[in-house]
Amino acid sequence: MKIAIVGSGISGLTCAHMLHPHHEITLYEAS
């Protein structure tokens, strides 16, 4: 499954880390 995470703060990075083994993650940051 493809998942987009908006924001790379501590919560966004934790979610990406936990979901990465099973899903395709795209991380978006404001800058």
PyMOL Python script that loads the backbone (N, CA, C, O; Angstrom):
from pymol import cmd

cmd.read_pdbstr("""\
ATOM      1  N   MET A   1       0.848  -1.161   0.000  1.00  0.00           N
ATOM      2  CA  MET A   1       0.000   0.000   0.000  1.00  0.00           C
ATOM      3  C   MET A   1       0.902   1.234   0.000  1.00  0.00           C
ATOM      4  O   MET A   1       1.935   1.254   0.669  1.00  0.00           O
ATOM      5  N   LYS A   2       0.514   2.246  -0.740  1.00  0.00           N
ATOM      6  CA  LYS A   2       1.246   3.510  -0.761  1.00  0.00           C
ATOM      7  C   LYS A   2       0.638   4.435   0.284  1.00  0.00           C
ATOM      8  O   LYS A   2      -0.579   4.611   0.335  1.00  0.00           O
ATOM      9  N   ILE A   3       1.495   5.028   1.120  1.00  0.00           N
ATOM     10  CA  ILE A   3       1.036   5.916   2.184  1.00  0.00           C
ATOM     11  C   ILE A   3       1.830   7.211   2.110  1.00  0.00           C
ATOM     12  O   ILE A   3       3.055   7.183   1.983  1.00  0.00           O
ATOM     13  N   ALA A   4       1.138   8.354   2.190  1.00  0.00           N
ATOM     14  CA  ALA A   4       1.786   9.660   2.238  1.00  0.00           C
ATOM     15  C   ALA A   4       1.691  10.187   3.662  1.00  0.00           C
ATOM     16  O   ALA A   4       0.628  10.152   4.281  1.00  0.00           O
ATOM     17  N   ILE A   5       2.817  10.677   4.174  1.00  0.00           N
ATOM     18  CA  ILE A   5       2.855  11.281   5.501  1.00  0.00           C
ATOM     19  C   ILE A   5       3.249  12.738   5.314  1.00  0.00           C
ATOM     20  O   ILE A   5       4.286  13.037   4.723  1.00  0.00           O
ATOM     21  N   VAL A   6       2.421  13.639   5.820  1.00  0.00           N
ATOM     22  CA  VAL A   6       2.676  15.072   5.695  1.00  0.00           C
ATOM     23  C   VAL A   6       3.269  15.561   7.000  1.00  0.00           C
ATOM     24  O   VAL A   6       2.626  15.503   8.048  1.00  0.00           O
ATOM     25  N   GLY A   7       4.503  16.045   6.929  1.00  0.00           N
ATOM     26  CA  GLY A   7       5.211  16.537   8.102  1.00  0.00           C
ATOM     27  C   GLY A   7       6.247  15.529   8.568  1.00  0.00           C
ATOM     28  O   GLY A   7       5.952  14.344   8.723  1.00  0.00           O
ATOM     29  N   SER A   8       7.457  16.008   8.787  1.00  0.00           N
ATOM     30  CA  SER A   8       8.525  15.091   9.194  1.00  0.00           C
ATOM     31  C   SER A   8       8.987  15.385  10.612  1.00  0.00           C
ATOM     32  O   SER A   8      10.169  15.267  10.935  1.00  0.00           O
ATOM     33  N   GLY A   9       8.037  15.768  11.449  1.00  0.00           N
ATOM     34  CA  GLY A   9       8.353  15.927  12.871  1.00  0.00           C
ATOM     35  C   GLY A   9       8.506  14.558  13.511  1.00  0.00           C
ATOM     36  O   GLY A   9       8.571  13.545  12.814  1.00  0.00           O
ATOM     37  N   ILE A  10       8.563  14.528  14.815  1.00  0.00           N
ATOM     38  CA  ILE A  10       8.774  13.266  15.516  1.00  0.00           C
ATOM     39  C   ILE A  10       7.656  12.266  15.235  1.00  0.00           C
ATOM     40  O   ILE A  10       7.919  11.070  15.107  1.00  0.00           O
ATOM     41  N   SER A  11       6.427  12.732  15.138  1.00  0.00           N
ATOM     42  CA  SER A  11       5.303  11.822  14.867  1.00  0.00           C
ATOM     43  C   SER A  11       5.350  11.277  13.445  1.00  0.00           C
ATOM     44  O   SER A  11       5.137  10.084  13.225  1.00  0.00           O
ATOM     45  N   GLY A  12       5.627  12.141  12.492  1.00  0.00           N
ATOM     46  CA  GLY A  12       5.702  11.702  11.099  1.00  0.00           C
ATOM     47  C   GLY A  12       6.819  10.703  10.870  1.00  0.00           C
ATOM     48  O   GLY A  12       6.633   9.707  10.170  1.00  0.00           O
ATOM     49  N   LEU A  13       7.982  10.964  11.460  1.00  0.00           N
ATOM     50  CA  LEU A  13       9.115  10.052  11.301  1.00  0.00           C
ATOM     51  C   LEU A  13       8.870   8.722  11.996  1.00  0.00           C
ATOM     52  O   LEU A  13       9.274   7.673  11.494  1.00  0.00           O
ATOM     53  N   THR A  14       8.209   8.761  13.146  1.00  0.00           N
ATOM     54  CA  THR A  14       7.889   7.517  13.853  1.00  0.00           C
ATOM     55  C   THR A  14       6.909   6.681  13.042  1.00  0.00           C
ATOM     56  O   THR A  14       7.081   5.468  12.918  1.00  0.00           O
ATOM     57  N   CYS A  15       5.886   7.319  12.492  1.00  0.00           N
ATOM     58  CA  CYS A  15       4.925   6.594  11.648  1.00  0.00           C
ATOM     59  C   CYS A  15       5.621   5.993  10.432  1.00  0.00           C
ATOM     60  O   CYS A  15       5.377   4.837  10.083  1.00  0.00           O
ATOM     61  N   ALA A  16       6.478   6.764   9.792  1.00  0.00           N
ATOM     62  CA  ALA A  16       7.193   6.265   8.618  1.00  0.00           C
ATOM     63  C   ALA A  16       8.068   5.070   8.987  1.00  0.00           C
ATOM     64  O   ALA A  16       8.121   4.086   8.250  1.00  0.00           O
ATOM     65  N   HIS A  17       8.740   5.156  10.107  1.00  0.00           N
ATOM     66  CA  HIS A  17       9.615   4.069  10.557  1.00  0.00           C
ATOM     67  C   HIS A  17       8.819   2.794  10.839  1.00  0.00           C
ATOM     68  O   HIS A  17       9.256   1.698  10.488  1.00  0.00           O
ATOM     69  N   MET A  18       7.665   2.936  11.464  1.00  0.00           N
ATOM     70  CA  MET A  18       6.856   1.769  11.824  1.00  0.00           C
ATOM     71  C   MET A  18       6.170   1.140  10.600  1.00  0.00           C
ATOM     72  O   MET A  18       5.996  -0.078  10.547  1.00  0.00           O
ATOM     73  N   LEU A  19       5.786   1.958   9.627  1.00  0.00           N
ATOM     74  CA  LEU A  19       5.048   1.457   8.468  1.00  0.00           C
ATOM     75  C   LEU A  19       5.945   0.992   7.320  1.00  0.00           C
ATOM     76  O   LEU A  19       5.504   0.230   6.460  1.00  0.00           O
ATOM     77  N   HIS A  20       7.198   1.444   7.301  1.00  0.00           N
ATOM     78  CA  HIS A  20       8.089   1.198   6.169  1.00  0.00           C
ATOM     79  C   HIS A  20       8.274  -0.274   5.808  1.00  0.00           C
ATOM     80  O   HIS A  20       8.301  -0.577   4.615  1.00  0.00           O
ATOM     81  N   PRO A  21       8.402  -1.196   6.735  1.00  0.00           N
ATOM     82  CA  PRO A  21       8.627  -2.596   6.340  1.00  0.00           C
ATOM     83  C   PRO A  21       7.479  -3.210   5.529  1.00  0.00           C
ATOM     84  O   PRO A  21       7.694  -4.171   4.790  1.00  0.00           O
ATOM     85  N   HIS A  22       6.283  -2.674   5.658  1.00  0.00           N
ATOM     86  CA  HIS A  22       5.120  -3.292   5.021  1.00  0.00           C
ATOM     87  C   HIS A  22       4.476  -2.442   3.929  1.00  0.00           C
ATOM     88  O   HIS A  22       3.633  -2.936   3.180  1.00  0.00           O
ATOM     89  N   HIS A  23       4.863  -1.166   3.828  1.00  0.00           N
ATOM     90  CA  HIS A  23       4.197  -0.252   2.901  1.00  0.00           C
ATOM     91  C   HIS A  23       5.217   0.655   2.224  1.00  0.00           C
ATOM     92  O   HIS A  23       6.348   0.795   2.688  1.00  0.00           O
ATOM     93  N   GLU A  24       4.798   1.272   1.111  1.00  0.00           N
ATOM     94  CA  GLU A  24       5.628   2.248   0.411  1.00  0.00           C
ATOM     95  C   GLU A  24       5.291   3.633   0.960  1.00  0.00           C
ATOM     96  O   GLU A  24       4.162   4.102   0.814  1.00  0.00           O
ATOM     97  N   ILE A  25       6.257   4.283   1.586  1.00  0.00           N
ATOM     98  CA  ILE A  25       6.026   5.548   2.286  1.00  0.00           C
ATOM     99  C   ILE A  25       6.588   6.716   1.481  1.00  0.00           C
ATOM    100  O   ILE A  25       7.700   6.644   0.959  1.00  0.00           O
ATOM    101  N   THR A  26       5.810   7.792   1.386  1.00  0.00           N
ATOM    102  CA  THR A  26       6.271   9.064   0.839  1.00  0.00           C
ATOM    103  C   THR A  26       6.110  10.100   1.932  1.00  0.00           C
ATOM    104  O   THR A  26       5.026  10.260   2.493  1.00  0.00           O
ATOM    105  N   LEU A  27       7.194  10.805   2.234  1.00  0.00           N
ATOM    106  CA  LEU A  27       7.198  11.787   3.315  1.00  0.00           C
ATOM    107  C   LEU A  27       7.268  13.185   2.714  1.00  0.00           C
ATOM    108  O   LEU A  27       8.175  13.480   1.937  1.00  0.00           O
ATOM    109  N   TYR A  28       6.320  14.045   3.066  1.00  0.00           N
ATOM    110  CA  TYR A  28       6.270  15.418   2.558  1.00  0.00           C
ATOM    111  C   TYR A  28       6.584  16.390   3.685  1.00  0.00           C
ATOM    112  O   TYR A  28       6.086  16.254   4.803  1.00  0.00           O
ATOM    113  N   GLU A  29       7.423  17.376   3.367  1.00  0.00           N
ATOM    114  CA  GLU A  29       7.792  18.415   4.327  1.00  0.00           C
ATOM    115  C   GLU A  29       7.533  19.773   3.675  1.00  0.00           C
ATOM    116  O   GLU A  29       7.603  19.898   2.452  1.00  0.00           O
ATOM    117  N   ALA A  30       7.239  20.771   4.471  1.00  0.00           N
ATOM    118  CA  ALA A  30       6.878  22.100   3.964  1.00  0.00           C
ATOM    119  C   ALA A  30       8.006  22.760   3.171  1.00  0.00           C
ATOM    120  O   ALA A  30       7.736  23.462   2.197  1.00  0.00           O
ATOM    121  N   SER A  31       9.229  22.556   3.557  1.00  0.00           N
ATOM    122  CA  SER A  31      10.330  23.244   2.859  1.00  0.00           C
ATOM    123  C   SER A  31      10.728  22.479   1.688  1.00  0.00           C
ATOM    124  O   SER A  31      11.637  22.885   0.965  1.00  0.00           O
TER     125      SER A  31
END
""", "prot")
cmd.dss("prot")
cmd.show_as("cartoon", "prot")
cmd.util.cbc("prot")
cmd.orient("prot")
